[in-house]
């Protein structure tokens, strides 16, 4: 059966995003203490763009090859004392790295790792949580939870969502690599057609990350986190790590890769990023459940699958950046104060600027290996739309002001439109 690709333009509502940012300003902001992390140079500034982002122009991707950009030094990254020392191999699809990247961390799908590699990675995560701390590491696993909890208002619903998390997971990866230099941060490929349609079948739910507990206290009973307790937020200190699926045996569908691929046609970061951030919410909400840690926008890193999920989000952003060379430093949107976002905006808690985190390969020293090909038998011929998020679920993941509900409903309608067209095309084949 020949699968026909149905091109459904991504609807990106700039007005809705603007409204969300406006409401955001009413939310109580929590800033990190300047003494806790390196401070950014306050003299760095740039003129805001002369005009707002243009309306989307839907054109075919210019190129599928990676973007080529001038090398950028890492001198402004105070939390990166050394380049990655994990994997010497360089992806054959990437351009030459900056001279500062002595090694490239090649991130691979969790599905592509051997049993031994999965075990090594999980053991490193468990050691970061429980100790002992190794030389060179500044933070523990719980410190990473606290960083996200403390700075969440600067990292969600704003332009910095993607670069903020790119820096965050890079620092996390480097801490794990000081425990075991042979590992890199895997990604959870939840958007492929098999997993997105039946997320409970994902290999992520195995002996290392556990499954869930649907009834009762929702405490994990399997996986390495079954023996963990939370440290942050402090009001929940000592409690178990919780995860609750949609039902006792299933997880509602996620956004399929076919829909995400349509973002390749978006030419503005200010239009691309809000959609990807919204799509990223479905795994959080559907796999975490109303009572799970993974669902909470501030302390979701308590669930260790958070970092594999955000590695995939970073991969999807990197894919879009490589559609066109102009996408690498394509940036825009709004800051938490409602100001026009620029590349010179500080990611204050990390002591860097947005411009320091735009080029995954040359600045972060990271590349992504494509996910394994799916077997034909694994690819469904009929897609299911993700269930519409309930108002309770939306408020659980995006507390008041974090997202405009109209924006979520528009994206849900867009996904339904694509799924209907996909199924109609396959039925006619």
N, C-alpha and C positions, 0 to 999 in steps of 0.2 A: 504494500500500500504506500503510495507516495503521499507524503505529508505536505500539504500546502501551507505556506506561511501567510498568516493573515496580519496585515499591518494595521494596527489600531493606534492612532496617535495618543500619546500620553497627555492627559489633561492636567496641566499644572496651573493652579490658581494662585497667581501672585497676590491678588487682593486678599484671598483667604489667609495666605501666609502672613501678610501684613497685619491682618486683624489679630492673628494668633500672637504675633510679637507685641502688638499693642496691649493685649490682655496680659501677656507675660510680665509686663512692667509692674502690674499690680501684685504679682506673686512675691512673697518675701524672699529676697536674695540672700544667699549665704555664701560669703567669701572666705577663702582660706587665709589663715594668718600669714603675713609676709615673712615671718621668721621660720615657717615650716618648710618652704620650698624656695628654690632660686627665683629671684625677681627678674622680670624682663627690664630692659633698658627703657626708661620712660621717655627718652628723647626720640625714639623711633616713631615716625609718623608719616602719613601720606595723604595726599588730597583725595577725597572721595570721588568716585566716578562722576562724570559730568551729567549722566542721565541714568534713569532707571533701566533695569534689564529689559531687553526687547521681548516682544511676544515670541513664542516658540516658532521656529521655522523647521518643519519636519522634512528632512532630506535624508537620503541614503547615507550610511556611514562612509566617510571619505576613505578610511583605511582601517584594516584590522591589525596592522603592524604597530609595535610600540612607538610612542612618541620619542623623538630625539631632542634633547635639550642640552644646553651648556652645563657642564659640571658645576655643582654648587657645593661649597665647602660646608663642613659641619662645625665650624668654629663657634657658632652661636647656640649650640646645643649643650648646655651645661650638664644635663643629666645623662649624656652619652659620653662617658669617660673614654670608651674605646669603641672601635667598630665591631660589628658582629664577628664572633669567632667560631660560628657553628658549622656552616656548610661552605666549603671552598668552591663548589661548583656554581657556575653562573648559568642562568636559564638561557637556552639558545635563542629564545625569542626576544631577549632584551639587548639594548645597546650597551656599550661599555660603561661601567660604573665610574663615578667620580674617583679620583686617586685616593680620597679619604676612605673609601670602602675597600678595605683590604680583604674582606670576605663578604659574601652575600648570603643572607638568610633566605633560603628557598622554602617558602611555605607550601605545604602540600595538603590535599584533602585528607581528613581523618580516615576516609575509606581507603586511601592509597597506602596507609601505614601498615607495616607488618605487625603481628601480635607483639613482637619484641619492642618495636618502636612505640607502639601505643603504651605498653607497660612502662617504658623509660620516661615518656612524657608525663604520664599520670603520677609516677613516683616523684618526679621533680615538682609537680604542682603540690603534691601532698607534703613534701619537705618544705616548700615555701610557706605552707600553712602552719605546719607543726614544728618546723625546725629540724636540725640546727641551722642557724643562719650561716651562710658561707662568706668568706672574705670578699669584699667589694660590693655586696648587696646592701642597699640602704633600707629597703622596705621588706616587710613580710606580706603574705597574702592579704591579711586583714588591713594592712596599711593601704593596699590598693583599693579595697572596699571603701575605706574612709576617704581617700582622694576623690573617688567618684561621688560619694555621698556629699562631701563638702562642696564640690564645685559643680554639682549637677545643673544648677541654674544657668551656668555658662556653657553647658555642653549639650543641651537639648532644646529643640525648637528654635534654634538660631543657626546662623551661617556656619559657626565653628563646629557644629556637630561632627562632621567627618574629620577635619584635621585634628580636633581635640582627641578623638578616639584613636586616630592613627598614632599620635605620639604616646598616648596612654598604653596601648597594647604593645608598642615597641619597647617601652621601658619594662613592661611586664615580661616580654620575651627575653630581654637581656638578663633579667634577674634569674629566669629559669636556666638560661645558658651558662650562668656562673655555677649553677648546681650540676648541670650536665651539658658540656659543650657540644654534644652530638645532636642536640635537638633543636627544632625550630617550632614556632607556634602553628599548629595545624588550623585548618578552617573547616567549619561544618557546612558542607554543601547542601543546605536545606532547600534550595530553590530548584533543584533538578526535578524533572517531572515525576519521578517515582516518589521521592521523599516529600515534595511539596503537596502531593495528593494524599499520601498516607504517612504523615510524619512519625507515627508510632512505629513504623517499620525501619526507621533510620538506624544505622549501626551505632549511632552515638549513644543509644540506650543499651549499654552493655555493662560489663563488670566494673568499668572504671567510673563512669558518670552516673550509673544507676538509672532507675526508671522514674517512679513517682509513687505517692500514696494518696489515693483519691478521697478516702474518708478519714475521719478522726482528726489527728493533729497535723496531717499532711507531711510529717517528717520523713525524709528519705530513709529507706530501710536497706538500700543496696548502694554499691559504689563507694568510692573513697570518701565522699562527703557525708556518708551515713554516720560517721563517728565525729563529724565536725560540729562545732557550735559557733554561733555568731559572736563577734566582738563589737561590730558596728552595724547599725547605730547603737549607741550605748544603752538606749532604753530597751533594746532587744538582746542585749548581751547575755550569753548563756543559753539562748534558745537554739533549737536544731535548725538545719537547713531544710527548707520546705519546697516541695514541687507538687503541682496538682494538674493533671491533664484535663482535657475537655470532658471526657467521661472516664470510666474505670479502665477502659481498654483502648481508647482512641484519642487522637489529637486532631482538632479541626484543621483543614487544609491551610497551607501558607500560599503566598503569592508565587505562582510558577515562573520559571526562568523566561518563558516565552513572553510574559508580560513585562518583566524587568528589562528584557532585551530592547523593548520599544524605547527605553530611555536613551538608547544610542542616538536617536534622532533629535534629542534635545541639545541645543547648542549653548545654553546658559546654565552655569552652576546654580544660580539662584532659582532656577526652575527644576533642575535635576535633583538637587539635594533634598528638598522637602518631600519629594515622592519616595526616594530611597529610604529616608528616615521613617516615613509612614509604613512602607512595606516591611521594614525591619521590625516593626512592632508586633507583627503577627506571631512569629516564633516566641517572642517574649510573653505575650498574653496567652496564646493557645497552649504552649508547653508549660508555662509557669502556673497558670490558673489564677483565680481570684485571690488565693491564699498563698501563692508561691513567692519565694524571694525573687525569682527570675522576672516576675511581672513588675516589681516595684522599680520605678525609673531612677531612684536614687541609690538603693542598696542592692540592685540586681547582681552585681559582681560577687555577692556571697555564693551564688550558684556557679560552680566552676565552668559550666558550659557557656557562660557569658563571653569568655574570651575567645572561644572557638567560633561563636556566633559573630562577634565583632571582627574577627579575622576575615570572615566571609564578607561582611559589609565592606571592609576595606578593600577586599579583592574586587568586589563589584564596582566600587568607585574607581579603582585602578583600571579596570577594564574600560570604563567610560573615558577615563583620561587618555587612554591609548587609541581611542577611535580617531582622534584628531590631535595633532601636536598642540593646537591652541587650547586644548582642554586641560593640559598639565597644570598651568597656573591660572586657570579659569576659576574665578571666585567672586562671590557677591551675595547679597541678601542683607540681613539685619543683625545687629548685635543685641545683647540683652537690654540695652537702653533704648533700642529702636533706631539707632544711628545706622547709616550706610556702612556695611561691612567692607573692609579692605584687607589686602594682604599684609599690611603693617599692623593689624590688630594683634594685641598680645594674647597668648595663651598663658596667662600670668602664673598659674599654679605650676607650670612646667618651666617657666623662665625662657620661653621662646616666642617667636611670632608665627602667625599663620604661614607666612612665606617660607618658613623653615621646614614645613611639613607637607608641602604640596607634591613633591616628586618622590614617589615611593622608592624607586630604584637608586637614584643618585643621592638623595638625602637620607632616607631611612635605611638604605642598604638592604632592601627587601625586594624579592620577586615572588611571583606566584606560579606554581606549576598548575597547568590545567587539570580539572578533575578527571577521574577515570571515565571512559566512555560507558554509557549505560548499555546493557544488553537490550536487544529489540523487545524481548519478552518483558522487560522491566518498564517499558514506556507505555503508559496508558493511552488508549485511543479515545477515551472520553475523559475530559477534565471536569473537575468539580470546583466551583467557585469557593473561596474562603467564606465561611459563615460570617454574616454581618456582625461586627463587634457590638455587644450590648453597651448601653450607656454606662453600666457599672464597670465593664471591662475598660472602656475608654477612660473613665475617670481614675481607674486603678493604675493604668500605665501612664496616662497623661493627666495628672491632676489639673484642676481648674487653671486655665491659662496656658497650658503647655501645647495645646493643639486646638485648631478650630474643627469642631465636629463636622461642619459642612464639608471641609476639605477631605476628611476621612470618608464621608459618604460618597463624595464624587469619585474618589479612587476606587471604592468598592463597586460603584456603578461601572466604571471603566473596566475593571477586572471581569465583571459579569459579562460585559459586552464582548470582551475578547474571548472568554471561554465559550460563549454561545457561538461566535463565529468559527472558532477552532473546531468545535464539535460538529457544526454544520458542514464544514469543509471536509472533515474526515468521513462523515457519513455519506458524503457524495463521492468519495474516492473509490 
